[in-house]
Amino acid sequence: EQSRTGDSVLASGCIGEMENRVVDEDMENPRVKQKKSKHPVFKYTYSRLPIKIVFPDPTAADERYGGSGDVAILEGELIKPDTKTDSVIIFMHPSGIQNLLPMPNAMARAGLHVVTCTSRYPNNDSCLIMEKVAVDLGACVRHMKEKFGYKKVILAGWSGGGSLSSFYQAQAESPTISHTPAGDKVDLKQADLIPADGLLIMAAHISRAKIFTEWLDPAVLDETDPSKRDLEFDLYDPNNPNKPPFSKNYVERFRKVSINLPQSHPWKRLIACFSRHRLNVIEESRLGYKNA
């Protein structure tokens, strides 16, 4: 199925993409006569300026495909209405691409200057290192201040960008991190991160680490064989004696087993041991000797 906007033909995507695309055609396409909106707030037309940020990073090729091994490359857009301001709002998600989200576009239509910038891990968080994403966000903040001349930068944290923005600001104001939890060196104390002038947190969760932990299924007794399940904590087994609405006591026990009591589920210890072993093997291979 295809839809026609102006004299361009676009393949139909999901509703959200098409809604944004229609807005973009209406606001940006020079072949279509732009009409001034009568809306009291969303009344500005805007243009999209591509941004490419390149900065030295000798580890840039360690965990992502493509690009150069000694530089990190970030891409994004400055969504710029015909207004004058010394402030810019930056959207960055650890792995998401946000240039067609409703909020950045609505902000631009309201007259605000908005940047949507990807990290070095666009649409791929399988190898994502959050400390490096903080470095990427710092590069974008510096770029907008030093290259584009904006005096004030506001970080807009949408979904996973909320914890990223908060993490970045904390490290920019008082850096404490020199290594990742896995022991890899990513020294934010030496990264010279510029603190943002404000944070805007929208539809954000507490952090990837927290929610991924909370999503662990306490009913699984053996990660290598998910059919081995603890009936009492299997929410989808009709034979589970606990039925919704679940009691407060049951919910507390469920969360404890999932998060706070890994000794009750041996496979969780096995996953941790396996992960540490693999990290040691990788490090030994890289350094050419065995850890004691």
N, C-alpha and C positions, 0 to 999 in steps of 0.2 A: 504494500500500500504506500502511496506517496501523497504528499500534500504540496500545494503550490502557493508560494508567498511572493508577491511581486512577479518577477520573471525568472525566479530561480526555483528549481525543483529540489526538494529535500526528502530524503528517506525518512519515514516516520519512525521516531524513537518512542521512548516512554513519554507519558503525558508531561512530566516535569521538564524534560529536555525540549519538547516541542513548544511548551508554553514559553520557556526562556528564549528559544530560537525565534519565535514569532515576535517577542518583545525586542530582541536584538535587530531583527529585520526592520521593524517599525522605527527603532531609535537610531540605527546605524547605517542602514543600506543607503548609499548616496543616490541610487537609482530610484528610490522611493521618496517622494516628497514628504519631508518630515512635518508632522503636525504638532503644534504645541498642545500639550495636555492641559485640560481644564482642572485637573486634580490639584488641590491646594498644596500638596507636599510632593508627590511624584510627578514633577512637571518638567524635568530637565532631560534633554537629549545628552548622549555621551558617546565617546569613542573608546576603542580598546587599543592600547599601545602595548606591543609585545615587549617583555623584559627578559633578558638573559643575564644571569649573574655568574661570573666565573671567579673562583678564588683558589689559592694554593691549598692542597690537602694531600699529603703523601699516602694517605690511607684510602683515598677515594675509590679505588678499584678493588678493595679487599672483599667487599660483600655485595657488590651490585654489578650487573652486567652492562657492558658498553661504556663509552666515554674514555677519558684519558686517566692514566693511573696516578697522576700527580696533581690533578685539579678536580674540584667539585664543580658541577654545573647545575644551576637551578634555572627553571623557566617559569614565567608567570605573565600576568597582564596587569597593567594599570588601567582601571576602568574610570575614565576621567570625563566628568561633565564640564560644561562650559561655565565653570564658577572659579572664583579665586579663593584660595585658602592656603594656609601654611601647615595644615594638618593632613595626615593620611592614615587610613585604617588598613591594617594588614591582616589578611586571612591566610593562615597556613595550618594544614592538617598533617599529622605524621606521614600519611601515605595517600590521602585523598586529593583529588583535583577539584577545586571549588569555584572555578570561574563561571559556571552556569547555575550555581545555587541561587535560590530566590533572594536571600538577604543581601549579598554583595551587589546584585543588580538593582535591588530596591533602594539601597543606600545611594548608589550612583544617581538613580533617577530623582532622589531627594536632594541632590547637589553635593554629596560628599565624594571625596576622592578615595578610591578603594584599590588595593592591590590584592590579587589572589596569586599566591606564589606556592609552587610545589616544593617539597623537600627533595633530596636526592633519591628518594624511594617512591616515585609516582606510581600509584596503583599496584604496589608490590611491597607488602610488609613482611614477607617471608624472611628477609635478612635485615630487617630494620633495627637500627641501634638508636635509641632515643636520645642519647647524649650527642650523637652526630646531628640529629634533627635540630637540637638546640643550637648547634653551631650554624646550621643552615638558616635558621630563623634569625640569628644574629647577623649573618651576612646580608639578609634582606633588610633588616632594620638599618644597618650601616649604609647600604646602597641607597635607600630612600632618603636618608638624611644627607649623605655626602654627595651623591651624584644628582639627585633630583631636587635637593635643597629644601625638603620639608623640615620644619623646625620641631614639629610634634608628631610622634608615631603612637597610634593606639593599636594594641593587639586585639583582634577579634577571634576569640576561641569558640569555634562551632564544634560541637560533639567532641571528638578526640582532640581537637585543637584547643579545647578549654584547659585540659591538664597540661598540654604542651606549653601554652602561653603562660600558665602559672609557674610551671617548672622553669621556663626560660627566665621569667622576671625574677624569681628567687635566686637563680644562679647569676644573673646579671648584677643584682644588687649586692649579693654576698656569696661569691663562688666558693664551693666546698668540694667539688667533684674533680678527681684527677683520673679515675679509672671506672669502667663499667662494673656492674655486679659480677660479670664473668671474668674480670681481671684485665680486660683490654684497656690500653691507655687512650683515653679521650680527655684531655686536660682542659676542663672548663675554667680552671683558675688562671690559665694562661691564654684563654680565648679572647679576652678583651671585649666581652659582650656589652653592648650599650643598653642600659635599661630603657624600657618603653616609658612613655609618658602617661599611659593609662591602659587598663585592661577592660575588655568587654566580653563577658562570658555568656554564651548562649547555648542552651540545650546540651550542656556538657555533662559527661560522666566523671567519676572521681579519678580514674586513670585506667590505662590499659592493663597494668599489672593487677590492679584490684578487681576489675570486672572479669578478667580472664580466670582469676582464682575463684571468684564467686560462681562462675559458670561450671566449675568442675562438678561432675555428677557423683555424689557420694554413694550412689547405688552400685557403681562399678567396683568390683572387688579385684579384678585382674585386667590391667590395661591391654594385655596381649590376648585376652578372651572376654570381650564385653558381654558375652552371654552369662558370665558368672556375676550375679547381681545380688545385692542385699535387699531382700523383699521389703523390709521395713522402710527403706529410703527410696524405693522405686515408685515414683509418683504416678507412673503410667501402668502399673500392674494392678489389675482389678482385685487381686488377692491381697494387696497391701491393706493391713487393718486400719491404717490412718486414712481418713477420707476428708475431702474438702467440705466446708471451710476448715483448714488445719488449725489446731490449737496453737497458742503462743508457745507452749512448751515444746511442741513438735518442731515448729519452725526454728526455734533456738537450737535444738539438738541437730537438726538438718544442717544448719549453717556451721555449727561447731565441727561436725564430722567432715564437712566439705573443706573447711579452711583451717581450723585450729587443732585438729587432732589427726595428723597424718599417720600416727602410729596405729590407728585403728584400721587403716587400709594400706597394707604392705606395698601395693603397687606404686603408691605415691613416693615411698622411699626409693623404690627401684628406679623410677623415672629420674629422681634427683641424682642417684648414684650413676645411672647410665649417662646422664647429661654431663656430669663432672668428668667421668671417664673419657667421653668423647672430646671434651674441651682439652683435657690433658694430652690426648693422642694428637690432636691438631697442633697444640703448642709444641710438643716434642718434635713433631715433623718439621715445624717451621724453624725451630731453633737448632735441631740436629742433635739433641741429647734427651735423655729420659729424666723426668722429674723424680726426685726421691720420694 
